[in-house]
Amino acid sequence: MNILIAALMPIVAALPPFAEDAREIRAILDSPELHEYIPLSDCFEEISKTELGYLITTNNRHILVIVHNVESPQKICGPKQFTLEFKVI
């Protein structure tokens, strides 16, 4: 009976916070959109986590990257889905 009840409950599993943060940072650095805001001549100085996402500081500018969590219509197991929004500060 316990197996039947467990099978009827939605399954949601997230990665540990460190792994989720690493996925988000990797997605930011791999994003072609990042290079529209930060030229190759800039040097990264810091990537800081904020309430909205991440603040990227270079020697010439600050870019806020907002991480929008995407709700899946189906409760599927696995890492959370997200989109990125870039803003110059």
C-alpha positions in Angstrom: 0.0 0.0 0.0 2.8 2.4 0.8 4.3 1.9 -2.7 0.9 2.8 -4.3 0.6 6.0 -2.3 4.2 7.0 -3.1 3.5 6.4 -6.8 0.5 8.7 -6.8 2.4 11.7 -5.2 4.2 14.1 -7.6 7.9 13.5 -7.9 10.1 16.6 -7.5 13.8 16.5 -6.9 16.3 19.3 -7.1 20.0 19.2 -7.1 21.9 20.3 -3.9 22.3 24.2 -3.7 26.0 24.1 -4.7 25.2 22.0 -7.8 22.3 24.3 -8.8 24.5 27.4 -8.4 27.2 25.8 -10.5 24.7 25.0 -13.3 23.4 28.6 -13.3 27.0 30.1 -13.3 28.0 27.7 -16.1 24.9 28.7 -18.1 25.7 32.4 -17.6 29.3 32.0 -18.8 28.3 29.8 -21.7 25.5 32.2 -22.8 26.2 34.0 -26.1 24.1 36.9 -24.7 26.8 37.6 -22.0 29.3 38.5 -24.7 26.8 41.1 -26.0 27.2 42.9 -22.6 30.9 42.2 -21.8 33.5 42.7 -24.5 36.5 40.4 -24.7 38.7 43.3 -23.6 37.1 43.3 -20.1 38.5 41.2 -17.2 36.2 39.4 -14.8 36.7 40.6 -11.2 33.8 39.0 -9.3 30.7 37.0 -9.7 28.4 37.4 -6.7 25.1 35.7 -5.8 22.2 38.1 -5.2 18.5 37.7 -4.4 17.6 37.9 -8.0 20.5 35.9 -9.5 24.1 37.0 -10.0 26.1 40.3 -10.2 29.0 40.1 -12.6 31.7 42.7 -12.0 34.4 43.4 -14.6 37.1 46.1 -14.7 34.7 48.3 -16.7 31.1 47.4 -15.9 28.5 45.6 -13.7 26.0 43.2 -15.2 23.0 41.9 -13.3 21.9 38.4 -14.4 18.4 37.6 -13.2 17.6 33.9 -12.9 14.0 33.1 -13.7 12.8 29.7 -12.5 10.6 28.0 -15.0 7.8 25.9 -13.6 7.3 22.6 -15.4 3.7 21.7 -16.2 4.7 18.1 -15.2 6.3 17.4 -11.9 9.4 15.7 -13.3 12.5 14.6 -11.4 15.7 16.5 -12.1 17.4 19.8 -11.9 15.3 23.0 -12.0 14.7 24.7 -15.3 15.5 28.4 -15.6 16.0 31.3 -18.0 18.5 34.2 -17.8 17.9 37.9 -18.2 20.9 40.2 -18.5 20.8 43.9 -17.4 23.5 46.6 -17.3 23.7 48.4 -14.0 
